[in-house]
Amino acid sequence: MQEREVFAIGDIEYGGIIETHSITIGVSIDDKEGNFIGIMRAKIGAKEIIREAEISTKKYETTGIKLITKNGQLIYETRAFKFLEDVSGKEFFKKIKAGSGFFIAKEGGRERLFSYIHSKGYRGFKGHEWIFVVGHDTEEVLRPAFVLRNSMMGASLILITMAIITAFLMSRSITKPIQNYPKVLK
C-alpha cells in the first residue's frame, strides 16, 4: 500500500469567492476501513491568521509586523503595502538570518528594533519558510531604560554633592580645633 498525503496546505493567494488573500487547506477523507473517499478543501483568510499575530505583538505604539516569503516578497504588513512587493533589497531583510534573532536597522528614517522567526512545518507539512518580523522604534522600546539611566545619574549627582558637602563640613570640624590649638596654649 502506497503512503499518501493526509493534508496539504497551499501558499498564500489572492482571489476566489472571498476575494481576499487566503491559504487553501486540503484534508483527505477516508472511510472506516481507511479507503480514500474524497477531499475536503477550505480557504482561510490570511487577515484572520495575521490579526491574531498583531494582537499578541501589539505592545508599543510603533509596533509593526511583516510576513515575508523566504525570497523577500511581502505577504502582509501592518501599514499599507503592495501584496508580494519585493523587499529583499531592503536593509532589514538583508539582516535576517536562518532560525530566529533580532537586530537594529533603519526604516523610514528611524532606528527600529526588529525580531524575526522563520516558520517551520508541522508533521508531514514542510512549511513555506515564511518569515514573521516584528519591529518597534528603538526610542520607544528603550525609553524606560533611558528614564532609569537619567534618574540614576541625577541621584548619583545629588549623592556626590551631599558627600562633598559632608566631607567639607567634617574636615572643617577637624581642622578648626587644630588651627585654634596654638591659641589655647598661649
LINHU-V207275 format. One record per residue. D_LAST is the distance of its C-alpha to the last C-alpha in Angstrom with 2 decimals. Layout:
BEGIN
D_LAST
D_LAST
END
This chain:
BEGIN
120.64
118.47
114.85
114.32
111.42
110.77
108.74
107.83
105.18
105.86
103.46
102.30
104.95
105.64
108.75
111.21
112.04
108.44
107.78
104.24
102.37
103.34
103.65
106.98
107.07
110.25
110.86
113.87
115.91
117.86
120.35
120.06
121.56
119.08
121.55
120.32
121.59
119.49
116.22
113.98
112.15
109.34
107.09
103.50
101.73
98.79
96.84
96.85
95.48
92.81
91.85
90.74
88.52
87.06
86.23
84.48
82.40
81.48
77.78
76.46
77.73
78.32
80.15
83.39
85.88
88.54
91.46
92.68
95.48
94.65
95.98
93.63
95.92
94.28
95.96
93.56
90.35
88.49
88.78
92.02
93.57
96.76
98.49
98.59
96.55
95.47
91.66
91.66
90.16
87.19
83.70
83.25
86.61
85.87
82.80
84.82
85.45
87.58
86.64
83.74
80.34
78.12
76.84
75.41
77.71
78.16
80.87
81.48
78.38
76.04
74.55
76.22
75.70
79.10
80.18
83.72
86.18
89.67
92.34
94.10
97.55
98.49
100.97
103.94
102.60
100.79
99.10
98.91
95.49
94.09
90.39
88.40
85.34
82.61
80.22
77.14
74.85
71.75
69.55
70.89
70.79
67.27
65.83
64.29
62.54
61.19
59.95
58.23
56.68
55.37
54.02
52.24
50.76
49.55
48.05
46.40
44.84
43.49
42.08
40.49
38.90
37.59
36.23
34.41
32.89
31.91
30.39
28.41
27.08
26.28
24.48
22.38
21.55
20.40
18.65
16.74
14.60
14.10
13.12
10.56
9.18
6.64
5.43
5.57
3.82
0.00
END
